[in-house]
Amino acid sequence: MPPPDPGSLLNRLVDEHWDTAARHAWRQYNQRGRGAIVFTVQADAAPEERTPLKYLTFNDTSAAEDGAFSKLHELVRAYNPEEQVVAAAVLPDERTVFEVYEQEPHPPQA
């Protein structure tokens, strides 16, 4: 059976860990400003192993707007942190997938 496509994998991670992801995103937003939570996916990790969430912010706007993460930077600039979370997953093959999510509870209530 082929592995899930990257977008489906990110959707599953967000669905399974929404409360933790939303709480972490809100806390980091209040401390560091706009950013994205990052799940690191390890191919050989056991299901019970947990990798800490990371939080990515952009310090160099001009580089972010022109670089490889320009679309992610655009999402981070545009999301509503009181209702949404920008989530990314770094896959074992070094690809990155990202999207904006809005679920309940919203980040301030998570």
Rosetta silent file (secondary structure, phi, psi, omega in degrees, C-alpha in Angstrom):
SEQUENCE: MPPPDPGSLLNRLVDEHWDTAARHAWRQYNQRGRGAIVFTVQADAAPEERTPLKYLTFNDTSAAEDGAFSKLHELVRAYNPEEQVVAAAVLPDERTVFEVYEQEPHPPQA
SCORE:     score description
SCORE:     0.000 S_00000001
   1 L     0.000  129.410 -177.827    0.000    0.000    0.000 S_00000001
   2 L   -69.636  152.534  177.469    1.503    3.381   -0.982 S_00000001
   3 L   -65.053  155.741  179.323    2.166    5.967    1.726 S_00000001
   4 L   -64.553  152.194  178.144   -0.464    8.692    2.109 S_00000001
   5 L   -67.814  155.583 -174.650    0.008   11.787    0.022 S_00000001
   6 H   -55.699  -40.711  179.843    1.646   14.692    1.914 S_00000001
   7 H   -64.627  -41.477  177.782   -1.530   16.774    2.147 S_00000001
   8 H   -65.226  -38.171  178.699   -3.523   13.864    3.606 S_00000001
   9 H   -63.358  -45.669  178.433   -0.747   13.172    6.080 S_00000001
  10 H   -63.608  -42.513  177.587   -0.753   16.792    7.279 S_00000001
  11 H   -57.627  -43.760 -179.407   -4.559   16.756    7.535 S_00000001
  12 H   -64.999  -43.762  178.645   -4.390   13.620    9.678 S_00000001
  13 H   -59.613  -45.877 -179.303   -1.691   15.085   11.948 S_00000001
  14 H   -65.026  -45.111  179.607   -3.698   18.259   12.486 S_00000001
  15 H   -60.327  -43.795 -177.331   -6.937   16.327   13.103 S_00000001
  16 H   -71.746  -28.583 -172.564   -5.285   13.974   15.600 S_00000001
  17 L  -122.948   25.579 -173.916   -3.376   16.695   17.464 S_00000001
  18 H   -54.917  -50.466 -175.629   -5.566   19.769   17.031 S_00000001
  19 H   -57.626  -46.375  179.535   -5.871   20.711   20.711 S_00000001
  20 H   -65.653  -44.282 -178.558   -2.117   20.504   21.282 S_00000001
  21 H   -64.078  -44.345 -178.847   -1.296   22.220   17.984 S_00000001
  22 H   -66.434  -41.530  178.831   -3.774   25.065   18.563 S_00000001
  23 H   -63.371  -45.297  179.642   -2.594   25.599   22.151 S_00000001
  24 H   -64.099  -43.628 -179.587    1.071   25.595   21.068 S_00000001
  25 H   -62.136  -42.563 -178.988    0.375   27.938   18.146 S_00000001
  26 H   -66.162  -44.280  179.850   -1.474   30.421   20.359 S_00000001
  27 H   -61.784  -46.320 -178.985    1.217   30.393   23.046 S_00000001
  28 H   -67.902  -38.012  177.366    3.996   30.859   20.490 S_00000001
  29 H   -58.377  -44.318 -179.695    2.069   33.559   18.631 S_00000001
  30 H   -67.594  -28.984 -179.450    1.778   35.534   21.880 S_00000001
  31 H   -89.516  -36.929 -168.767    5.489   35.104   22.618 S_00000001
  32 H  -123.939   -9.097 -178.613    7.051   35.335   19.160 S_00000001
  33 L    95.370 -166.999 -176.820    4.464   36.689   16.728 S_00000001
  34 L   -60.286  141.557  178.772    3.103   35.195   13.541 S_00000001
  35 L  -175.066 -170.845 -179.007    4.384   31.792   12.557 S_00000001
  36 E  -129.813  141.476  171.480    3.602   28.182   11.718 S_00000001
  37 E   -80.482  147.044 -175.809    3.655   25.052   13.822 S_00000001
  38 E  -127.441  122.052  171.460    5.855   22.358   12.329 S_00000001
  39 E   -93.259  131.243  173.532    5.398   18.597   12.643 S_00000001
  40 E  -100.716  119.776 -177.502    8.523   16.586   11.872 S_00000001
  41 L   -98.829  121.434  178.917    7.567   13.227   10.353 S_00000001
  42 L  -108.072  127.761 -174.295   10.095   10.441   10.853 S_00000001
  43 L   -61.339  -36.954 -173.741    9.744    7.375    8.650 S_00000001
  44 L  -101.883   13.728 -178.377   10.948    4.888   11.236 S_00000001
  45 L   -77.955  138.264  174.561    9.269    6.370   14.333 S_00000001
  46 L   -71.848  151.370 -177.621    6.964    4.147   16.349 S_00000001
  47 L   -56.535  -31.375 -178.303    3.397    5.481   16.720 S_00000001
  48 L   -81.944  -11.219  177.583    3.888    6.146   20.436 S_00000001
  49 L   -74.661  136.832 -179.504    7.047    8.203   19.858 S_00000001
  50 L  -116.852  135.178  174.361    6.429   11.925   19.966 S_00000001
  51 L  -106.139  128.314 -178.043    8.456   14.578   18.242 S_00000001
  52 L   -59.496  144.365  174.181    8.098   18.026   19.802 S_00000001
  53 L   -70.574  143.964  174.504    6.264   20.628   17.766 S_00000001
  54 E  -110.035  166.401  177.825    8.407   23.431   16.453 S_00000001
  55 E  -131.832  121.673 -176.729    7.324   26.974   15.646 S_00000001
  56 E  -103.142  124.944  172.940    8.658   28.714   12.554 S_00000001
  57 L  -119.721  164.029 -179.968    8.753   32.490   12.297 S_00000001
  58 L  -112.014  119.718  178.631   10.208   34.676    9.573 S_00000001
  59 L   -94.172  -27.162 -177.227   12.859   37.216   10.544 S_00000001
  60 L  -115.678   91.962 -174.615   13.858   38.284    7.048 S_00000001
  61 H   -59.947  -44.148 -177.585   10.696   39.271    5.188 S_00000001
  62 H   -64.126  -39.405  177.888   12.386   40.084    1.879 S_00000001
  63 H   -68.301  -39.336 -178.949   14.169   36.728    1.776 S_00000001
  64 H   -66.859  -36.473 -179.126   10.985   34.888    2.767 S_00000001
  65 H   -68.308  -26.930 -177.016    8.945   36.597    0.057 S_00000001
  66 H  -106.027  -11.937 -172.563   11.372   35.503   -2.667 S_00000001
  67 L   -88.213 -168.859 -177.399   12.641   32.197   -1.302 S_00000001
  68 L   -62.871  -24.451 -177.915   11.508   28.597   -1.321 S_00000001
  69 L  -103.572   27.893 -177.005    9.011   29.267    1.472 S_00000001
  70 H   -61.800  -39.002  178.795    7.311   32.259   -0.148 S_00000001
  71 H   -67.094  -41.451  177.280    3.885   30.565   -0.155 S_00000001
  72 H   -62.428  -42.935  178.514    4.272   29.587    3.516 S_00000001
  73 H   -60.152  -40.982  178.395    5.297   33.154    4.324 S_00000001
  74 H   -61.872  -42.765  178.498    2.184   34.420    2.517 S_00000001
  75 H   -64.197  -41.746 -179.611   -0.025   32.094    4.612 S_00000001
  76 H   -64.521  -38.011  179.211    1.675   33.204    7.842 S_00000001
  77 H   -68.977  -28.366 -170.194    1.132   36.853    6.963 S_00000001
  78 H  -101.998  -16.425 -173.750   -2.565   36.339    6.151 S_00000001
  79 L   -71.848  160.112  177.021   -3.975   33.895    8.734 S_00000001
  80 L  -100.326  104.246 -173.894   -6.156   34.936   11.688 S_00000001
  81 L   -64.321  -17.395  177.802   -4.293   33.675   14.795 S_00000001
  82 L   -81.499  -13.619 -178.928   -7.431   33.861   16.944 S_00000001
  83 L  -128.716  -19.054 -171.455   -9.232   31.361   14.701 S_00000001
  84 L  -129.912  163.120  175.349   -6.624   29.608   12.565 S_00000001
  85 E  -132.633  134.418  169.742   -3.313   27.785   12.696 S_00000001
  86 E   -91.544  122.296 -178.301   -0.725   27.534    9.933 S_00000001
  87 E  -120.270  144.301  177.740    0.616   23.990   10.082 S_00000001
  88 E  -134.417  153.246  173.460    3.514   22.429    8.222 S_00000001
  89 E  -129.680  129.438  174.302    4.970   18.943    8.073 S_00000001
  90 E   -96.733  117.176 -174.342    8.562   18.166    7.203 S_00000001
  91 L   -86.225  161.462 -178.879    8.542   14.727    5.585 S_00000001
  92 L   -57.129  -27.871  179.688   11.289   12.099    5.797 S_00000001
  93 L   -88.894   13.718  176.831   12.333   12.873    2.200 S_00000001
  94 L    78.139   -0.736  173.128   12.833   16.569    3.178 S_00000001
  95 L   -71.475  154.246  177.374    9.700   17.774    1.364 S_00000001
  96 E  -127.043  136.894  176.606    7.528   20.220    3.277 S_00000001
  97 E  -125.775  144.946 -177.335    3.769   20.571    3.044 S_00000001
  98 E  -150.901  157.730 -179.112    1.727   23.316    4.718 S_00000001
  99 E  -165.183  164.018  175.103   -1.788   24.674    4.994 S_00000001
 100 E   -97.768  135.564 -179.461   -4.035   26.902    7.115 S_00000001
 101 E  -125.225  146.581  174.195   -6.496   25.117    9.435 S_00000001
 102 L  -137.338  114.720 -179.958   -9.492   26.303   11.395 S_00000001
 103 L  -139.118  173.789  175.567  -11.116   23.945   13.881 S_00000001
 104 L  -103.344  143.190   -4.655  -12.763   24.072   17.292 S_00000001
 105 L   -73.348  151.511  176.560  -11.681   24.943   19.847 S_00000001
 106 L   -65.775  157.431 -174.340  -10.054   28.033   18.403 S_00000001
 107 H   -48.215  -43.266 -178.951   -6.446   28.594   19.507 S_00000001
 108 H   -64.579  -23.798 -178.559   -7.167   30.948   22.442 S_00000001
 109 H   -97.657   -6.218 -174.810   -9.543   28.372   23.945 S_00000001
 110 L   -70.324    0.000    0.000   -7.469   25.259   23.231 S_00000001
